[in-house]
Amino acid sequence: MSETKIGRRSFLKLAALGAGSTMAFGAENETLRTATNEEVKNPFPGSHKVRTVCSICSAGCGIVAEVKDNVWIRQDMAVDHPISQGSHCCKGIDQIDLTKSKQRIKFPMKKVNGKWERISWEQAVNEIGDKMLKIREEDGPDSIEFLGSAKFCNEQAYYFRKFAAFWGTNNIDHVARI
């Protein structure tokens, strides 16, 4: 069997020809239907819109979340929001993925013998607390840095800072640095 090689330029020409012919001749066999005006206005019947704030970097950009049966189903930009002024950054546009992603971890995990295993919250808190106390005992309170999250609200950031001070260190930073 002989192998036929096709160059990049030839491939692009053939791809353009295929796309053009599909547009020209494939329109009469249309399989998609046009949405009704009601479907355009409300594609998820029974849902309602909730104005909220993006939690990515704590700048406070606005999001209009569409919720149905207490489940966030889609989002849109808050056009009249004073901070974001109707736009999203590249992180905020995917804010919904933080809650709907199948990869989201919803419980503590621990790597045991090279495999991740689910553990209880009590075990996770006790193990982390014990390790932190051991480090502070051996190396002092300044041997740990507390790195805050961009997902903290104002009150959470305040308590996180207070926890670091209670721990005995001034080593605290934030990931967003806005």
C-alpha positions as CSV (number, residue, x, y, z in Angstrom):
1,M,0.0,0.0,0.0
2,S,1.4,3.4,-0.9
3,E,1.1,6.2,1.5
4,T,-0.2,9.5,0.1
5,K,1.2,12.6,1.8
6,I,-0.7,15.8,1.8
7,G,1.0,19.1,2.5
8,R,-0.3,21.7,5.0
9,R,-1.3,24.2,2.2
10,S,-3.2,21.5,0.3
11,F,-4.9,20.4,3.5
12,L,-6.1,24.0,4.2
13,K,-7.3,24.4,0.7
14,L,-9.3,21.2,0.8
15,A,-10.7,22.1,4.2
16,A,-11.8,25.5,3.0
17,L,-13.4,23.9,-0.1
18,G,-15.2,21.4,2.1
19,A,-16.5,24.1,4.5
20,G,-17.6,26.3,1.6
21,S,-19.5,23.5,-0.2
22,T,-21.2,22.5,3.1
23,M,-22.3,26.1,3.5
24,A,-23.5,26.4,-0.1
25,F,-25.2,23.0,-0.6
26,G,-25.9,21.7,2.9
27,A,-28.4,24.5,3.8
28,E,-31.5,22.8,2.3
29,N,-31.0,19.7,4.5
30,E,-31.1,21.7,7.7
31,T,-31.4,19.6,10.8
32,L,-31.4,22.4,13.4
33,R,-34.6,24.2,14.2
34,T,-35.0,27.9,15.0
35,A,-35.7,28.7,18.6
36,T,-39.0,30.4,19.4
37,N,-39.0,33.9,20.9
38,E,-40.0,32.5,24.3
39,E,-37.1,30.0,24.2
40,V,-34.7,32.8,23.4
41,K,-36.0,34.9,26.3
42,N,-36.1,32.1,28.8
43,P,-34.2,28.9,27.7
44,F,-34.6,27.4,31.1
45,P,-38.3,27.6,32.2
46,G,-38.7,28.0,35.9
47,S,-35.3,29.5,36.4
48,H,-34.6,32.9,38.0
49,K,-31.7,35.3,37.8
50,V,-29.6,36.2,40.9
51,R,-27.1,39.1,41.0
52,T,-23.9,38.0,42.7
53,V,-20.3,38.8,42.9
54,C,-17.4,36.9,41.3
55,S,-15.3,35.2,43.9
56,I,-12.1,34.7,41.8
57,C,-9.9,37.7,42.8
58,S,-12.0,39.7,45.2
59,A,-12.2,42.8,43.0
60,G,-15.9,42.5,43.2
61,C,-17.0,42.1,39.6
62,G,-20.7,41.4,39.0
63,I,-22.2,38.2,37.7
64,V,-25.9,37.4,36.9
65,A,-26.3,33.8,37.8
66,E,-29.3,31.8,36.5
67,V,-30.6,29.4,39.0
68,K,-33.1,26.6,38.7
69,D,-34.1,24.3,41.6
70,N,-31.2,25.8,43.6
71,V,-28.7,24.8,41.0
72,W,-26.5,27.3,39.1
73,I,-27.2,26.5,35.5
74,R,-25.6,29.4,33.6
75,Q,-24.2,32.9,34.1
76,D,-24.1,36.2,32.3
77,M,-22.2,39.5,32.8
78,A,-23.8,42.2,35.0
79,V,-24.0,44.9,32.4
80,D,-24.7,47.7,34.9
81,H,-22.2,46.7,37.5
82,P,-20.0,49.6,38.6
83,I,-16.8,47.5,38.8
84,S,-16.9,45.1,35.9
85,Q,-19.0,47.3,33.7
86,G,-20.5,44.4,31.8
87,S,-17.4,42.4,31.2
88,H,-15.6,39.4,32.7
89,C,-11.9,38.5,32.9
90,C,-10.7,35.2,31.5
91,K,-11.1,33.7,35.0
92,G,-14.5,35.2,35.8
93,I,-16.0,34.0,32.5
94,D,-15.6,30.4,33.8
95,Q,-16.8,31.1,37.3
96,I,-19.6,28.5,36.9
97,D,-17.0,25.8,36.4
98,L,-15.9,26.2,40.0
99,T,-19.3,24.9,41.2
100,K,-20.3,22.6,38.3
101,S,-17.0,20.9,37.3
102,K,-16.9,17.1,37.5
103,Q,-13.2,17.5,38.7
104,R,-14.2,19.6,41.7
105,I,-13.1,17.9,45.0
106,K,-15.9,18.0,47.6
107,F,-14.2,16.2,50.4
108,P,-10.7,15.7,51.9
109,M,-8.3,13.5,50.0
110,K,-5.0,11.9,51.0
111,K,-2.4,10.2,48.9
112,V,-1.7,6.8,50.3
113,N,0.8,4.5,48.6
114,G,0.5,6.6,45.4
115,K,-3.3,6.6,45.2
116,W,-5.8,9.3,46.4
117,E,-8.1,8.1,49.1
118,R,-11.1,9.9,50.7
119,I,-10.7,10.7,54.4
120,S,-13.0,12.3,56.9
121,W,-12.9,16.0,57.7
122,E,-12.0,15.1,61.3
123,Q,-9.0,13.1,60.2
124,A,-7.9,15.8,57.8
125,V,-8.1,18.6,60.4
126,N,-6.3,16.5,63.0
127,E,-3.5,15.5,60.7
128,I,-2.9,19.0,59.4
129,G,-3.2,20.5,62.8
130,D,-0.7,18.0,64.3
131,K,1.8,18.7,61.5
132,M,1.5,22.4,61.9
133,L,2.0,22.2,65.7
134,K,5.1,20.0,65.2
135,I,6.6,22.5,62.7
136,R,5.9,25.4,65.1
137,E,7.4,23.5,68.0
138,E,10.6,22.6,66.1
139,D,11.2,25.7,64.0
140,G,9.1,28.5,65.5
141,P,5.9,30.3,64.4
142,D,7.7,32.2,61.6
143,S,8.5,29.0,59.8
144,I,5.0,28.9,58.3
145,E,3.5,31.4,55.8
146,F,-0.2,31.8,55.5
147,L,-1.3,32.2,51.9
148,G,-4.8,33.7,51.6
149,S,-7.2,32.8,48.9
150,A,-8.7,35.1,46.3
151,K,-12.0,33.4,47.0
152,F,-12.1,34.8,50.6
153,C,-14.7,37.4,51.3
154,N,-13.8,40.4,53.4
155,E,-14.7,38.6,56.7
156,Q,-12.9,35.4,55.8
157,A,-9.7,37.4,55.0
158,Y,-10.0,39.2,58.4
159,Y,-10.3,35.9,60.3
160,F,-7.5,34.4,58.3
161,R,-5.2,37.3,59.2
162,K,-6.3,37.0,62.9
163,F,-5.5,33.3,62.8
164,A,-2.0,34.0,61.5
165,A,-1.4,36.6,64.3
166,F,-2.8,34.2,66.9
167,W,-0.3,31.6,65.5
168,G,2.5,34.1,66.2
169,T,3.6,35.1,62.7
170,N,3.3,38.1,60.4
171,N,4.0,35.8,57.4
172,I,0.8,36.3,55.5
173,D,0.2,37.0,51.8
174,H,-2.6,36.9,49.2
175,V,-2.6,35.2,45.8
176,A,-4.4,38.0,43.9
177,R,-2.4,41.0,45.0
178,I,-4.7,43.5,43.4
